[in-house]
Amino acid sequence: MPTRVLAAEPLPLPSPRRPAAGHRVAVLAYPGMSVFETGIVTEVFGLPRPEFDVDWYDLVVCAERPGPVPVVGGASLHTPYGLAELAAARTVIVPGVPDVTADASPELVTALRQAHQRGARIMSICSGAFALAGAGLLDARRATTHWRYAELLAQRYPRVEVDPDVLYLDDGDLLTSAGSAAGLDLCVHVIRRDHGAAIANAVARRLVIPPHRDGGQAQFVEAPVPSGAGDDRIAGSIDWALAHLTEPLTVARLAEQAHMSPRTYLRHFARATGTSPIRWLIDQRVRASLALLEETDAPVEQIAGAVGFDAPVTYRHHFGRVMRTSPSAYRRAFRTGAATDRPA
């Protein structure tokens, strides 16, 4: 008997799920976004974790207007969920904004405020802090964002206490994180907060990331030498100091290079750089040590002397203040050579 071949019928598009009774997490999608930040959220909260004997999360991706959302690379993300689902979620995550110089839409502001008033946990990744600040949620609260945007966030929203150095901040119902990868740190932190260290560590292992990173984003900030000082004499003394970092340098020696009295030099230096000569000098010596930590296996005692510190303990102290981590932790994170790390 001949076999009958039936024409294949198109598969129906999935309909929106009804909200689950458990912990619903909603992440915002917006036009022009990179899918990396959303991918972080979906990887941590969206994948099922049957190996854990806990009620896991129910994730939905929401947009201001349900439907196709164009993303970087010419692709499009389609979601049936809108701001109503975002406002109703137990945890709301804003992974960025299209433009850090523009205001969030009134509709998004309303949804974020409604979620906050309901007692939802509100999180941001990278520039998403601008949306939270625009909704007034960060007024008189500590917050962070990518170091490139920290100054602008503080300028646009002066009531926000911006900390540009940390990887993330947990301020109870409001959590903010720095650049994109710091969103992973924050999401794992939330897992730890919700389900404990053992499950957070297990998720981190599956992601092949450390469950906790030492230090803050200060270690990633590009910090070029101040240029264009208002006084050529100050600029000249800065150039000279950079060429003589390993030597004992005092305000008197720097002032001599600028042909000023020490008192006058202090005043002009602060006006040109916003800091004192000694603080600037310490910061430059710490920055000069970074390449040695990254590219050599020299012990910390040798590195401290090579950049002008008189003792390793002094070097460690100032390194911690400037970089918000230890020399050894920095070396582990940024090492480029194959030699075995030495304690630092």
C-alpha positions as CSV (number, residue, x, y, z in Angstrom):
1,M,0.0,0.0,0.0
2,P,1.6,3.3,-1.0
3,T,2.6,5.7,1.7
4,R,0.8,8.9,1.9
5,V,3.0,12.0,2.3
6,L,1.3,14.8,4.2
7,A,2.3,18.4,3.7
8,A,4.0,19.8,6.8
9,E,2.0,22.4,8.7
10,P,3.7,25.4,10.1
11,L,4.4,25.1,13.8
12,P,2.3,27.6,15.9
13,L,4.2,30.4,17.5
14,P,4.4,30.0,21.3
15,S,1.9,32.1,23.2
16,P,3.0,34.1,26.3
17,R,3.2,32.1,29.4
18,R,1.1,33.0,32.4
19,P,3.1,34.3,35.3
20,A,4.5,31.5,37.4
21,A,3.8,31.3,41.1
22,G,7.5,31.4,41.9
23,H,10.1,34.0,41.6
24,R,9.6,35.8,38.3
25,V,12.6,37.7,36.9
26,A,12.0,40.2,34.1
27,V,14.8,41.7,32.0
28,L,14.3,44.7,29.7
29,A,15.2,44.5,26.1
30,Y,15.6,47.7,24.2
31,P,16.4,48.7,20.5
32,G,20.1,48.7,19.7
33,M,21.2,46.7,22.7
34,S,24.0,44.2,22.8
35,V,22.6,40.8,23.6
36,F,25.5,40.1,26.0
37,E,23.9,41.7,29.0
38,T,20.6,40.0,28.4
39,G,22.5,36.8,27.8
40,I,24.0,37.1,31.2
41,V,20.6,37.3,32.8
42,T,19.1,34.5,30.8
43,E,22.0,32.2,31.5
44,V,21.9,32.8,35.2
45,F,18.2,33.0,35.8
46,G,16.6,31.5,32.7
47,L,18.1,28.1,32.4
48,P,16.4,25.3,34.4
49,R,18.5,24.0,37.3
50,P,16.9,20.7,38.2
51,E,20.1,19.6,40.0
52,F,19.3,22.1,42.8
53,D,16.6,21.1,45.2
54,V,15.1,24.7,45.2
55,D,12.4,26.6,43.5
56,W,14.3,28.3,40.6
57,Y,13.4,31.5,38.8
58,D,10.9,32.1,36.0
59,L,12.5,34.4,33.5
60,V,10.7,36.7,30.9
61,V,12.3,39.1,28.5
62,C,10.2,42.3,28.2
63,A,10.2,45.3,25.9
64,E,8.5,48.7,26.1
65,R,6.6,47.6,23.0
66,P,6.0,43.8,22.7
67,G,7.2,42.4,19.3
68,P,10.5,42.6,17.5
69,V,13.4,44.4,19.1
70,P,16.3,45.2,16.8
71,V,19.7,44.4,18.4
72,V,23.4,44.9,17.5
73,G,24.4,43.0,14.4
74,G,21.2,43.4,12.4
75,A,19.3,40.7,14.3
76,S,16.0,41.0,16.0
77,L,14.7,39.7,19.3
78,H,11.0,39.0,19.5
79,T,9.1,39.0,22.8
80,P,5.4,39.0,23.6
81,Y,6.0,40.6,27.0
82,G,5.7,44.3,27.7
83,L,6.0,46.8,30.6
84,A,3.0,45.3,32.4
85,E,4.9,42.1,32.9
86,L,8.1,44.0,33.8
87,A,6.2,46.0,36.5
88,A,4.7,42.8,38.0
89,A,7.9,40.8,38.3
90,R,9.6,40.1,41.6
91,T,13.0,41.0,40.3
92,V,13.4,43.6,37.5
93,I,16.7,43.9,35.6
94,V,17.6,46.8,33.4
95,P,20.8,45.7,31.4
96,G,21.4,49.1,29.8
97,V,19.9,52.1,28.1
98,P,20.1,53.2,24.5
99,D,21.5,56.6,25.2
100,V,23.1,57.7,28.5
101,T,22.5,61.3,27.7
102,A,18.7,60.9,27.1
103,D,15.9,60.4,29.6
104,A,14.1,57.1,30.1
105,S,10.7,57.1,28.5
106,P,7.8,58.0,30.8
107,E,6.3,54.6,30.3
108,L,9.5,52.8,31.5
109,V,9.8,55.2,34.5
110,T,6.2,54.4,35.5
111,A,6.8,50.7,35.2
112,L,10.0,50.9,37.3
113,R,8.3,53.0,40.0
114,Q,5.3,50.6,40.1
115,A,7.7,47.6,40.5
116,H,9.6,49.4,43.3
117,Q,6.4,50.4,45.1
118,R,5.2,46.8,45.0
119,G,8.4,45.8,46.8
120,A,10.3,44.3,43.8
121,R,14.0,44.0,43.7
122,I,15.4,46.3,41.0
123,M,18.8,45.7,39.4
124,S,20.9,47.4,36.7
125,I,23.8,46.3,34.6
126,C,26.3,48.9,33.2
127,S,24.4,51.9,31.9
128,G,21.1,50.6,33.2
129,A,21.7,52.7,36.3
130,F,20.6,55.7,34.3
131,A,17.1,54.3,33.9
132,L,16.9,53.6,37.7
133,A,18.2,57.1,38.4
134,G,15.8,58.7,35.9
135,A,12.9,57.0,37.7
136,G,14.1,58.6,41.0
137,L,14.8,55.2,42.6
138,L,18.5,56.0,43.3
139,D,17.9,59.3,45.1
140,A,20.0,59.4,48.3
141,R,21.1,55.9,47.5
142,R,24.6,54.4,46.7
143,A,24.9,53.2,43.1
144,T,27.5,52.3,40.5
145,T,27.8,52.0,36.8
146,H,30.6,51.5,34.2
147,W,33.5,53.7,35.1
148,R,33.2,55.5,31.7
149,Y,29.7,56.7,32.7
150,A,30.2,57.3,36.4
151,E,31.0,61.0,36.2
152,L,28.1,61.6,33.8
153,L,25.7,59.7,36.1
154,A,26.8,61.9,39.0
155,Q,26.4,65.1,37.0
156,R,22.9,64.2,35.6
157,Y,21.6,62.9,38.9
158,P,23.4,64.7,41.7
159,R,21.2,63.1,44.4
160,V,22.7,59.7,43.6
161,E,25.8,58.7,45.6
162,V,27.8,57.3,42.8
163,D,30.7,54.9,43.7
164,P,32.8,54.5,40.5
165,D,35.2,51.9,42.0
166,V,33.1,48.8,42.9
167,L,32.0,45.9,40.7
168,Y,28.5,46.1,42.1
169,L,26.5,47.5,45.0
170,D,23.8,45.7,46.9
171,D,21.6,48.4,48.6
172,G,18.9,46.0,49.6
173,D,16.0,46.4,47.1
174,L,18.2,48.3,44.6
175,L,21.3,46.7,43.1
176,T,23.6,48.2,40.5
177,S,26.7,46.9,38.7
178,A,29.5,48.2,36.7
179,G,30.4,47.2,33.1
180,S,28.9,44.3,31.3
181,A,30.9,41.5,32.9
182,A,30.3,42.9,36.3
183,G,26.7,42.0,35.7
184,L,27.8,38.3,36.1
185,D,29.3,39.2,39.5
186,L,26.0,40.8,40.5
187,C,23.8,37.9,39.2
188,V,25.9,35.3,41.1
189,H,25.7,37.5,44.2
190,V,21.9,37.5,43.9
191,I,22.0,33.7,43.7
192,R,24.1,33.6,46.8
193,R,21.7,36.0,48.5
194,D,18.6,34.0,47.5
195,H,19.9,30.4,47.8
196,G,23.2,30.4,49.7
197,A,26.9,30.1,48.9
198,A,26.9,26.4,47.8
199,I,24.4,26.9,45.0
200,A,26.0,30.3,43.9
201,N,29.4,28.5,43.8
202,A,27.9,25.7,41.7
203,V,26.4,28.2,39.2
204,A,29.7,30.0,39.0
205,R,31.5,26.8,38.2
206,R,29.1,26.1,35.4
207,L,29.7,29.6,34.1
208,V,33.5,29.0,34.5
209,I,33.9,32.2,36.5
210,P,35.0,32.8,40.1
211,P,32.2,33.0,42.6
212,H,33.7,36.2,43.8
213,R,36.2,38.5,42.2
214,D,38.7,40.5,44.3
215,G,38.8,44.2,44.1
216,G,36.6,46.7,42.2
217,Q,36.5,48.2,38.8
218,A,39.3,50.7,39.7
219,Q,41.7,48.1,38.5
220,F,40.2,48.3,35.0
221,V,40.0,52.1,34.6
222,E,42.1,53.7,32.0
223,A,44.1,56.3,33.8
224,P,46.3,58.3,31.5
225,V,48.7,60.9,32.7
226,P,47.0,64.3,33.0
227,S,47.7,66.3,29.9
228,G,47.2,69.9,28.9
229,A,48.0,71.3,32.3
230,G,47.2,74.9,32.5
231,D,50.7,75.9,33.4
232,D,53.6,74.7,31.1
233,R,55.9,74.7,34.1
234,I,53.7,72.2,35.9
235,A,53.4,70.0,32.8
236,G,57.2,70.1,32.5
237,S,57.7,69.0,36.1
238,I,55.2,66.2,35.6
239,D,57.1,64.9,32.6
240,W,60.3,65.1,34.5
241,A,58.8,63.2,37.5
242,L,57.6,60.4,35.3
243,A,61.1,59.9,34.0
244,H,62.5,59.8,37.5
245,L,59.9,57.8,39.4
246,T,62.4,55.5,41.0
247,E,64.3,58.4,42.6
248,P,63.5,60.0,45.9
249,L,61.1,62.8,44.9
250,T,60.0,65.6,47.1
251,V,57.8,68.7,46.6
252,A,61.0,70.7,46.8
253,R,62.6,68.8,43.9
254,L,59.5,69.1,41.8
255,A,59.1,72.8,42.5
256,E,62.8,73.2,41.5
257,Q,62.0,71.7,38.1
258,A,59.1,74.2,37.7
259,H,61.2,77.1,38.9
260,M,58.8,77.8,41.7
261,S,58.9,77.9,45.5
262,P,57.4,74.8,47.1
263,R,54.4,76.8,48.4
264,T,53.6,78.3,45.0
265,Y,54.2,74.9,43.3
266,L,51.7,73.2,45.6
267,R,49.0,75.8,44.7
268,H,49.6,75.6,40.9
269,F,49.9,71.8,40.9
270,A,46.6,71.4,42.7
271,R,44.9,73.8,40.3
272,A,46.3,71.9,37.3
273,T,45.7,68.4,38.4
274,G,43.1,68.5,41.2
275,T,45.4,66.7,43.7
276,S,48.6,67.1,45.6
277,P,52.1,66.3,44.1
278,I,52.7,63.5,46.6
279,R,49.3,61.9,46.1
280,W,49.8,62.1,42.3
281,L,53.3,60.7,42.6
282,I,52.1,57.7,44.6
283,D,49.3,57.0,42.1
284,Q,51.8,57.1,39.2
285,R,54.1,54.7,41.0
286,V,51.3,52.3,41.5
287,R,50.2,52.6,37.9
288,A,53.8,52.0,36.8
289,S,53.9,48.8,38.7
290,L,51.0,47.2,36.8
291,A,53.0,46.2,33.8
292,L,55.6,44.5,36.1
293,L,52.8,42.5,37.8
294,E,51.3,41.6,34.5
295,E,54.4,40.7,32.5
296,T,57.1,39.5,34.9
297,D,57.4,37.1,37.8
298,A,59.4,39.6,39.9
299,P,58.6,39.4,43.6
300,V,56.7,42.3,45.1
301,E,59.7,43.5,47.0
302,Q,61.6,44.0,43.7
303,I,58.6,45.6,42.0
304,A,58.1,48.0,45.0
305,G,61.7,49.3,44.7
306,A,61.6,49.4,40.9
307,V,58.8,52.0,40.9
308,G,60.1,54.1,43.8
309,F,58.5,52.7,47.0
310,D,60.9,52.5,49.9
311,A,59.2,49.3,51.4
312,P,56.9,46.5,50.2
313,V,54.4,47.3,53.0
314,T,54.1,50.9,51.8
315,Y,53.6,49.7,48.3
316,R,50.9,47.2,49.3
317,H,49.1,49.9,51.3
318,H,49.0,52.4,48.5
319,F,48.3,49.7,45.9
320,G,45.2,48.7,47.8
321,R,44.0,52.3,48.1
322,V,44.5,53.1,44.4
323,M,43.4,49.8,42.8
324,R,41.0,48.5,45.5
325,T,42.7,45.1,45.4
326,S,46.1,43.6,46.4
327,P,49.1,43.2,44.1
328,S,48.7,39.4,44.2
329,A,45.0,39.5,43.3
330,Y,45.8,41.9,40.4
331,R,48.5,39.7,39.2
332,R,46.3,36.6,39.2
333,A,43.6,38.5,37.2
334,F,45.8,40.2,34.6
335,R,48.9,38.1,34.3
336,T,50.0,37.6,30.7
337,G,53.1,35.4,31.1
338,A,53.3,31.7,31.8
339,A,55.6,31.9,34.8
340,T,54.3,30.7,38.1
341,D,52.9,33.5,40.2
342,R,54.8,34.4,43.3
343,P,53.1,35.6,46.5
344,A,52.6,39.4,46.5
